[in-house]
C-alpha cells in the first residue's frame, strides 16, 4: 500500500499538467496540443507522455521565414515566421514547430508532436561582449562591422580609418546603446 501511494504522489504533477494545465502553470508552452490520451495510458507508469518529455530529449525544426517562397504551411502557421528577432520581448513573434523525440527515448504516444510558443529568433554566433571589444580596440579597422555582417560598411570604415576616428567612437556608442545589431535579422547569442 505504501508503494502505490508513493507512485501516485510521484505521478500527480504529470496528471495535473495534462488534465488541468493552468493549475501546474504549464498552460503556455508545455501542454499537449491536439494530443489525445489512450485508455491504456496509466499515469503511474514510468512512461511520460511524449509531448511532455524534457527539451533535452527531443529535436525541433528551426522556424523558417514565410517570405522564402516555400511557405506552404503558412495558413496553418506551423514553422513559419513573418519576421525574426526584435529589440524587446514584446516585439518577438512566436510560432509552432514540429518536434520529434530523440531515438532511444521511450515515452507514451506519438513521438512526433507540435510545440507551441517557439520564439522567432535566429542566432549566428554573435556575442555582444566580443563585438563590443572589437569595436573599442579594433573599430578603426572596421572589424566590428565585418563580424556583424555589414561587409561594405566594414570596407568603408577601413578605407577611412574609422572615419578619422569619429565613426569609430560613434559606432562604439551606438553598439553600447543597442542601436547596432547583427545583420540579416540575427540576434545576439545568449550567455548561460
Residue frames relative to the residue before (quaternion, step in Angstrom):
aa qw qx qy qz dx dy dz
X 1.0000 0.0000 0.0000 0.0000 0.00 0.00 0.00
X 0.6318 0.5355 -0.3345 0.4495 3.61 1.04 -0.74
X 0.6419 0.5371 -0.3253 0.4400 3.59 0.97 -0.84
X 0.6829 0.4797 -0.3063 0.4579 3.59 0.84 -0.85
X 0.6194 0.5296 -0.3501 0.4618 3.62 1.07 -0.62
X 0.6500 0.5053 -0.3132 0.4733 3.57 0.99 -0.84
X 0.6451 0.5124 -0.3176 0.4695 3.60 0.97 -0.84
X 0.6548 0.5156 -0.3089 0.4583 3.56 0.99 -0.83
X 0.6549 0.4949 -0.3144 0.4769 3.61 0.98 -0.81
X 0.6365 0.5314 -0.3276 0.4529 3.59 1.04 -0.74
X 0.7288 0.4452 -0.2300 0.4666 3.57 0.97 -0.86
X 0.4811 0.7151 -0.4179 0.2873 3.61 1.21 -0.38
X 0.6739 0.4744 -0.3354 0.4563 3.68 0.79 -0.78
X 0.6371 0.5261 -0.3306 0.4561 3.59 1.02 -0.75
X 0.6577 0.5019 -0.3075 0.4700 3.57 0.92 -0.91
X 0.6670 0.4970 -0.3042 0.4643 3.59 0.92 -0.87
X 0.6550 0.5218 -0.3282 0.4372 3.59 0.98 -0.79
X 0.6735 0.4704 -0.2983 0.4859 3.60 1.10 -0.60
X 0.7476 0.4183 -0.2235 0.4650 3.57 0.84 -1.00
X 0.7999 0.0650 0.0086 0.5965 3.59 0.90 -0.95
X 0.1347 -0.8537 0.4959 0.0840 3.64 0.37 1.17
X 0.6186 0.5661 -0.3615 0.4077 3.63 1.02 -0.62
X 0.6098 0.5647 -0.3571 0.4263 3.61 1.08 -0.63
X 0.7286 0.4129 -0.2311 0.4953 3.57 0.95 -0.90
X 0.4771 -0.6847 0.4267 0.3486 3.61 1.21 -0.36
X 0.5363 0.6370 -0.3955 0.3874 3.57 1.17 0.48
X 0.3589 0.7896 -0.4582 0.1943 3.58 1.17 0.19
X 0.6737 0.5264 -0.3210 0.4074 3.63 1.03 -0.57
X 0.8731 0.1007 -0.0099 0.4769 3.59 0.57 -1.06
X 0.7729 0.3815 -0.2025 0.4649 3.62 1.04 -0.44
X 0.4405 0.6633 -0.4953 0.3474 3.60 1.01 0.60
X 0.4791 -0.6522 0.5063 0.2980 3.52 -1.26 0.37
X 0.1717 -0.8014 0.5681 0.0740 3.57 -0.23 1.27
X 0.8493 0.0060 -0.0584 0.5246 3.56 -0.90 1.03
X 0.4859 0.6441 -0.4370 0.3976 3.56 1.00 0.81
X 0.1351 -0.7932 0.5902 0.0651 3.58 -0.71 1.04
X 0.3468 -0.7339 0.5527 0.1891 3.54 -0.99 0.90
X 0.4281 -0.7095 0.5057 0.2398 3.59 -0.86 1.02
X 0.6073 -0.5407 0.4306 0.3916 3.53 -1.31 0.28
X 0.6826 0.5081 -0.2985 0.4322 3.60 1.06 -0.64
X 0.5213 0.6283 -0.4322 0.3829 3.63 1.22 -0.02
X 0.1325 -0.7813 0.6079 0.0506 3.53 -0.92 0.98
X 0.4321 -0.7190 0.4775 0.2616 3.62 -0.67 1.02
X 0.6696 0.4916 -0.3113 0.4616 3.59 1.15 -0.43
X 0.4996 0.6411 -0.4440 0.3771 3.61 1.23 -0.03
X 0.5728 -0.6101 0.4137 0.3585 3.61 -1.13 0.47
X 0.5906 0.5768 -0.3747 0.4219 3.62 1.22 -0.24
X 0.2740 -0.7420 0.5959 0.1388 3.54 -0.88 1.02
X 0.5725 -0.5511 0.4575 0.3991 3.57 -1.16 0.48
X 0.5659 -0.6464 0.3940 0.3266 3.59 -0.88 0.94
X 0.6745 0.4941 -0.3107 0.4521 3.60 1.01 -0.69
X 0.6988 0.4318 -0.2764 0.4989 3.63 1.25 -0.14
X 0.3589 0.7283 -0.4995 0.3021 3.59 1.26 0.27
X 0.5441 -0.6225 0.4376 0.3534 3.65 -0.97 0.73
X 0.6752 -0.5529 0.3250 0.3645 3.58 -1.17 0.68
X 0.6013 0.5837 -0.3651 0.4056 3.60 1.11 -0.53
X 0.7387 0.4444 -0.2078 0.4622 3.58 1.19 -0.52
X 0.7429 0.2842 -0.2533 0.5506 3.61 1.15 0.39
X 0.2608 -0.7490 0.5910 0.1474 3.53 -1.25 0.54
X 0.1828 -0.7941 0.5750 0.0724 3.56 -0.95 0.92
X 0.5480 -0.5777 0.4884 0.3571 3.54 -1.27 0.46
X 0.4811 -0.6381 0.5124 0.3143 3.55 -1.17 0.58
X 0.5164 -0.6189 0.4759 0.3520 3.62 -1.03 0.66
X 0.2425 -0.7687 0.5803 0.1166 3.56 -1.08 0.82
X 0.5537 -0.5958 0.4665 0.3476 3.53 -1.26 0.43
X 0.4406 -0.7148 0.4784 0.2571 3.59 -0.89 0.90
X 0.6951 0.4551 -0.2915 0.4741 3.61 1.18 -0.24
X 0.4384 0.7086 -0.4561 0.3126 3.62 1.16 0.47
X 0.5890 -0.6122 0.3561 0.3892 3.62 1.24 0.04
X 0.7118 0.4222 -0.2511 0.5020 3.60 1.21 -0.38
X 0.4043 0.7475 -0.4463 0.2804 3.58 1.24 0.24
X 0.0430 0.8194 -0.5675 0.0688 3.57 0.17 1.26
X 0.7199 0.4319 -0.2434 0.4857 3.59 1.17 -0.52
X 0.3611 0.7625 -0.4870 0.2259 3.61 1.17 0.20
X 0.6073 0.5620 -0.3746 0.4184 3.59 1.07 -0.55
X 0.7257 0.3637 -0.2442 0.5306 3.60 1.09 -0.59
X 0.4437 -0.7609 0.3980 0.2564 3.58 1.29 -0.08
X 0.4923 0.6589 -0.4489 0.3492 3.62 1.12 0.36
X 0.8784 0.0957 -0.1029 0.4568 3.53 -0.67 1.18
X 0.6962 0.4551 -0.2877 0.4748 3.63 1.17 0.07
X 0.1407 -0.7738 0.6151 0.0551 3.54 -1.15 0.80
X 0.4136 -0.6994 0.5200 0.2633 3.57 -1.04 0.73
X 0.7843 -0.0065 -0.0184 0.6201 3.62 1.20 -0.48
X 0.3154 -0.7460 0.5603 0.1733 3.55 -1.21 0.57
X 0.8319 0.2506 -0.1844 0.4595 3.54 -1.23 0.60
X 0.0668 0.7691 -0.6349 0.0297 3.50 -1.40 -0.22
X 0.5639 -0.6160 0.4344 0.3374 3.54 -1.16 0.58
X 0.7927 0.2014 -0.0873 0.5688 3.58 1.02 -0.79
X 0.6819 -0.4935 0.3551 0.4067 3.57 -1.26 0.43
X 0.6674 0.5171 -0.2993 0.4445 3.58 0.97 -0.87
X 0.6437 0.5427 -0.3165 0.4369 3.60 1.18 -0.51
X 0.6150 0.5703 -0.3460 0.4204 3.59 1.19 -0.46
X 0.3437 -0.7385 0.5532 0.1746 3.53 -0.85 1.07
X 0.2471 -0.7522 0.5912 0.1539 3.60 -1.17 0.59
X 0.0827 -0.7843 0.6138 0.0362 3.55 -1.22 0.58
X 0.4291 -0.6410 0.5536 0.3139 3.55 -1.35 -0.08
X 0.0886 -0.7991 0.5932 0.0410 3.58 -1.02 0.77
X 0.4966 -0.6314 0.5120 0.3042 3.54 -1.27 0.53
X 0.0860 -0.8032 0.5894 0.0107 3.59 -0.86 1.02
X 0.1630 -0.7666 0.6167 0.0740 3.54 -1.24 0.60
X 0.4340 -0.6798 0.5261 0.2699 3.57 -0.90 0.97
X 0.5377 -0.6412 0.4484 0.3141 3.57 -0.99 0.91
X 0.5620 -0.6127 0.4409 0.3382 3.55 -1.06 0.80
X 0.7447 0.3655 -0.2994 0.4714 3.55 -0.96 0.92
X 0.6239 0.4997 -0.3419 0.4940 3.60 1.23 -0.26
X 0.2348 -0.7818 0.5645 0.1226 3.55 -0.75 1.05
X 0.1392 0.7633 -0.6182 0.1259 3.53 -0.91 0.99
X 0.5095 -0.6521 0.4715 0.3049 3.56 -1.26 0.33
X 0.7614 0.3537 -0.2850 0.4626 3.57 -0.93 0.94
X 0.7481 -0.3692 0.3039 0.4600 3.51 -1.34 -0.29
X 0.3777 -0.7533 0.4947 0.2125 3.61 -0.78 1.00
X 0.6677 0.4041 -0.2984 0.5493 3.59 1.29 -0.02
X 0.1120 0.8050 -0.5680 0.1295 3.58 -0.72 1.07
X 0.4640 -0.6550 0.5214 0.2895 3.56 -1.31 0.28
X 0.1830 -0.7648 0.6111 0.0899 3.56 -0.88 1.02
X 0.2332 -0.7900 0.5560 0.1107 3.58 -0.79 1.03
X 0.7788 0.3847 -0.2566 0.4239 3.54 -1.31 0.27
X 0.3730 0.7159 -0.5048 0.3059 3.62 1.11 0.57
X 0.3917 -0.7396 0.4881 0.2479 3.63 -0.67 1.02
X 0.4176 -0.6871 0.5413 0.2458 3.55 -1.12 0.76
X 0.3067 0.7324 -0.5325 0.2931 3.55 0.23 1.34
X 0.1433 -0.7660 0.6215 0.0804 3.57 -1.03 0.86
X 0.1507 -0.7759 0.6076 0.0781 3.57 -1.02 0.85
X 0.0562 -0.8084 0.5857 0.0175 3.56 -1.10 0.68
X 0.6851 -0.5267 0.2872 0.4132 3.59 1.07 0.64
X 0.4688 0.6561 -0.4630 0.3680 3.61 1.13 0.50
X 0.0865 -0.7920 0.6042 0.0160 3.58 -0.54 1.19
X 0.5141 -0.6872 0.4229 0.2908 3.56 -0.74 1.08
X 0.6814 0.4815 -0.3350 0.4377 3.68 0.72 -0.86
X 0.6371 0.5299 -0.3339 0.4492 3.60 1.01 -0.75
X 0.6811 0.4765 -0.2875 0.4759 3.57 0.86 -0.95
X 0.6211 0.5347 -0.3452 0.4574 3.61 1.04 -0.69
X 0.6526 0.4930 -0.3142 0.4820 3.59 0.98 -0.78
X 0.6154 0.5271 -0.3412 0.4765 3.59 1.02 -0.75
X 0.6736 0.5114 -0.2996 0.4416 3.56 0.90 -0.92
X 0.6917 0.4805 -0.2866 0.4566 3.59 0.91 -0.89
X 0.8001 0.3389 -0.1681 0.4657 3.60 0.78 -1.01
X 0.8059 0.1812 -0.1021 0.5543 3.63 1.08 -0.58
X 0.2908 0.8032 -0.4768 0.2072 3.57 1.20 0.44
X 0.6177 0.5541 -0.3554 0.4303 3.58 1.08 -0.61
X 0.6724 0.4542 -0.2943 0.5049 3.61 1.27 -0.30
X 0.5055 -0.6859 0.3987 0.3392 3.59 1.29 0.01
X 0.3052 0.7828 -0.4971 0.2168 3.61 1.24 0.24
X 0.6356 0.5394 -0.3365 0.4379 3.60 0.97 -0.79
X 0.6807 0.4791 -0.2920 0.4709 3.60 0.92 -0.85
X 0.6202 0.5275 -0.3459 0.4664 3.61 1.03 -0.70
X 0.6813 0.5006 -0.2907 0.4481 3.60 0.88 -0.94
X 0.6960 0.4667 -0.2760 0.4708 3.60 1.03 -0.68
X 0.5975 -0.6058 0.3503 0.3916 3.60 1.24 -0.10
X 0.5590 0.5717 -0.3985 0.4494 3.59 1.27 0.19
X 0.1389 -0.8590 0.4889 0.0623 3.56 0.49 1.26
X 0.7089 0.4613 -0.2836 0.4520 3.61 0.76 -0.97
X 0.6300 0.5016 -0.3462 0.4812 3.60 1.05 -0.60
X 0.6150 0.5425 -0.3369 0.4626 3.58 1.13 -0.66
X 0.6422 0.5106 -0.3147 0.4774 3.57 1.00 -0.85
X 0.6626 0.4981 -0.3068 0.4676 3.60 0.91 -0.88
X 0.6542 0.5140 -0.3133 0.4580 3.57 1.02 -0.77
X 0.6319 0.5178 -0.3289 0.4737 3.60 1.07 -0.71
X 0.6901 0.5044 -0.2869 0.4325 3.58 0.85 -0.98
X 0.7420 0.3644 -0.2165 0.5193 3.58 1.11 -0.61
X 0.3812 -0.7323 0.4612 0.3252 3.59 1.38 0.06
X 0.7338 -0.4312 0.2193 0.4770 3.51 0.78 1.11
X 0.6047 -0.5633 0.3581 0.4346 3.57 1.07 0.71
X 0.5891 -0.5852 0.3270 0.4511 3.54 1.14 0.85
X 0.7663 -0.3936 0.1707 0.4783 3.53 0.99 0.92
X 0.6077 0.5756 -0.3612 0.4109 3.58 1.12 -0.58
X 0.6716 0.4910 -0.2946 0.4702 3.60 0.84 -0.97
X 0.6012 0.5755 -0.3392 0.4386 3.55 1.09 -0.79
X 0.7044 0.4488 -0.2599 0.4846 3.61 0.81 -0.99
X 0.6453 0.5225 -0.3234 0.4540 3.60 0.95 -0.86
X 0.6544 0.5120 -0.3159 0.4581 3.61 0.96 -0.84
X 0.6389 0.5155 -0.3330 0.4638 3.60 0.96 -0.78
X 0.6617 0.4939 -0.3033 0.4757 3.60 0.96 -0.84
X 0.6616 0.5021 -0.3076 0.4643 3.61 0.92 -0.89
X 0.6340 0.5271 -0.3265 0.4622 3.58 1.04 -0.74
X 0.6747 0.4829 -0.2914 0.4761 3.60 0.94 -0.87
X 0.6847 0.4743 -0.2831 0.4754 3.60 1.10 -0.62
X 0.5145 -0.6692 0.4053 0.3511 3.59 1.26 -0.10
X 0.4667 0.6990 -0.4283 0.3319 3.58 1.20 0.34
X 0.7081 0.3460 -0.2395 0.5670 3.59 1.27 -0.30
X 0.0137 -0.7915 0.6099 -0.0371 3.57 -0.85 1.03
X 0.6604 -0.4839 0.3642 0.4439 3.62 -1.19 0.22
X 0.5410 -0.6380 0.4533 0.3080 3.56 -1.17 0.68
X 0.8126 0.3215 -0.2251 0.4309 3.55 -1.40 0.17
X 0.6408 -0.5795 0.3034 0.4020 3.59 1.00 0.87
X 0.3995 0.6972 -0.5016 0.3205 3.61 1.13 0.48
X 0.3112 -0.7345 0.5744 0.1838 3.55 -1.23 0.55
X 0.6205 -0.5200 0.4220 0.4080 3.55 -1.30 0.26
X 0.4865 -0.6278 0.5171 0.3191 3.59 -1.09 0.71
X 0.4031 -0.7162 0.5236 0.2245 3.55 -1.13 0.73
X 0.3273 -0.6984 0.5953 0.2253 3.58 -1.17 0.64
X 0.0871 -0.8013 0.5906 0.0378 3.58 -0.87 0.92
